[in-house]
Amino acid sequence: MHGGAQHKIGVLFVCLGNICRSPMAEGAFRAAVATRGLEVMVDSAGTASYHIGHAPDPRAVAVAGRNGIDISGQQARQVERDDFYRFTHIIALDRANLEGLRSKAPRDGTARLAMLMDAVDGCRGQPVADPYYGDAAAFEKAWADIVLGTRAWADRLASESALRQPV
């Protein structure tokens, strides 16, 4: 067995540096699954090592905070081999990071790889634009997309979980 304790569902959100989009997705998804009563292991990581150990970008913290979600305590980390066994789902925020995950995934890894917007009707394959070099409006747009995607994933996982429950 790889890693620590196994949860029924584990979701890892992944962007490039793990300081903007994936921390926002982690925070938004935690809120979405809590309102649905799901017990899910949730984390975020980056495909690159640029910001390991850093807190989320202050602009990401601000937009999440304005929406009632505190992500200030998160710390950036890079995707590790063990993540492909610990999590049931690894969700990338854009195509480049999905391809990076596919290239790092061990052949016997058990995590399902997908993009965040894949769970939203009519949005399969669409990226969440990286707001890092943008202004406050870019962070607001990323937040709106992330909330839409994380709620859709929470709904999908809640439905799958309900189907697995004994009658």
C-alpha positions in Angstrom: 0.0 0.0 0.0 1.2 3.5 -0.8 0.8 6.5 1.5 -1.2 6.8 4.6 -4.8 6.0 5.5 -7.1 5.5 2.6 -10.3 7.5 2.2 -13.1 6.3 0.1 -12.7 9.4 -2.1 -9.6 11.6 -2.4 -9.3 14.6 -4.7 -6.1 16.4 -5.6 -6.3 19.7 -7.5 -3.3 20.6 -9.6 -2.1 23.7 -11.3 1.4 24.8 -12.2 2.8 26.4 -9.0 0.1 25.6 -6.5 -0.3 29.2 -5.4 -3.3 30.4 -7.4 -5.8 28.1 -9.0 -5.3 24.8 -7.2 -5.4 26.4 -3.7 -8.6 28.2 -4.7 -10.0 24.9 -6.0 -9.1 23.1 -2.8 -10.9 25.7 -0.7 -13.9 25.9 -2.9 -14.2 22.1 -3.2 -13.9 21.7 0.6 -16.9 24.0 1.0 -18.8 22.2 -1.8 -18.4 18.7 -0.3 -19.2 19.9 3.2 -22.6 21.2 2.1 -23.2 17.8 0.5 -22.2 15.8 3.6 -19.4 14.0 1.8 -16.3 12.8 3.5 -13.5 13.5 1.1 -9.7 13.8 1.4 -8.9 17.1 -0.4 -5.5 18.6 -1.2 -3.8 20.6 -3.9 -0.3 20.6 -5.6 1.6 22.0 -8.5 3.4 20.2 -11.4 6.3 22.6 -11.0 8.5 23.2 -7.9 8.7 27.1 -8.2 6.8 27.8 -5.0 7.2 24.8 -2.7 6.5 25.9 0.9 4.9 29.2 0.0 1.4 30.4 1.0 -1.1 31.0 -1.8 -0.8 34.2 -3.8 -2.4 37.1 -1.7 -4.8 37.8 -4.6 -6.1 34.2 -4.5 -6.4 34.5 -0.7 -8.3 37.7 -1.1 -10.8 36.5 -3.7 -11.5 33.3 -1.7 -11.8 35.3 1.5 -14.4 37.6 -0.1 -16.4 34.5 -0.8 -16.2 33.2 2.8 -13.3 30.7 2.3 -10.0 30.9 4.0 -7.1 29.4 2.1 -4.4 31.4 3.8 -3.1 28.3 5.7 -2.3 26.3 2.7 1.3 25.6 1.6 2.4 24.9 -1.9 3.8 21.5 -2.7 4.7 19.6 -5.8 2.9 16.5 -7.1 4.5 13.3 -5.8 4.5 9.8 -7.1 2.5 8.6 -4.1 -0.4 11.0 -5.0 -1.3 8.7 -7.9 -2.1 6.0 -5.3 -3.5 8.1 -2.4 -6.1 10.0 -4.4 -9.0 8.6 -6.4 -9.1 11.7 -8.6 -6.4 14.1 -9.7 -8.0 17.1 -11.3 -5.9 19.5 -13.4 -6.9 23.1 -14.0 -5.7 23.2 -17.6 -4.5 20.9 -20.4 -0.8 21.5 -19.9 -0.9 20.4 -16.3 -3.1 17.4 -17.3 -0.4 16.4 -19.8 2.3 16.9 -17.2 0.4 14.6 -14.8 -0.1 12.0 -17.5 3.7 12.0 -18.1 4.4 11.6 -14.4 1.7 9.0 -13.6 3.0 5.5 -12.8 1.6 2.8 -14.9 -0.1 1.2 -11.9 -1.3 4.4 -10.4 -5.0 4.2 -9.4 -6.0 7.9 -9.6 -8.3 9.0 -12.4 -7.0 12.1 -14.2 -9.3 14.8 -15.5 -9.7 18.5 -15.9 -11.8 20.6 -13.5 -14.3 21.8 -16.1 -14.9 18.3 -17.4 -17.7 17.9 -14.9 -19.5 21.0 -16.1 -22.0 20.3 -18.9 -20.7 21.8 -22.2 -17.3 22.7 -20.8 -15.3 19.4 -21.2 -11.7 20.1 -21.9 -11.9 23.8 -21.1 -9.1 25.3 -19.0 -9.3 27.6 -16.0 -7.1 30.5 -17.2 -4.1 31.1 -15.0 -4.6 34.5 -13.3 -1.0 34.9 -12.0 0.0 37.6 -14.5 -3.4 39.2 -14.5 -5.3 41.7 -12.5 -8.0 41.3 -9.8 -10.6 40.7 -12.6 -8.5 37.7 -13.7 -8.7 36.2 -10.2 -12.4 36.9 -10.0 -12.9 35.1 -13.4 -10.8 32.1 -12.2 -12.7 32.0 -9.0 -16.0 31.9 -10.8 -14.9 29.1 -13.1 -13.4 27.2 -10.1 -16.6 27.4 -8.1 -18.6 26.2 -11.1 -16.2 23.3 -11.6 -15.8 22.2 -8.0 -19.6 22.3 -7.4 -20.0 20.1 -10.5 -17.4 17.6 -9.2 -19.0 17.6 -5.8 -22.3 16.8 -7.4 -20.8 14.0 -9.5 -19.0 12.4 -6.6 -22.1 12.7 -4.4 -24.1 10.8 -7.1 -21.4 8.2 -7.4 -21.2 7.8 -3.6 -25.0 7.4 -3.4 -24.9 4.7 -6.0 -22.3 2.7 -4.0 -24.4 2.9 -0.7 -26.1 -0.3 0.3 -29.9 -0.2 0.1 
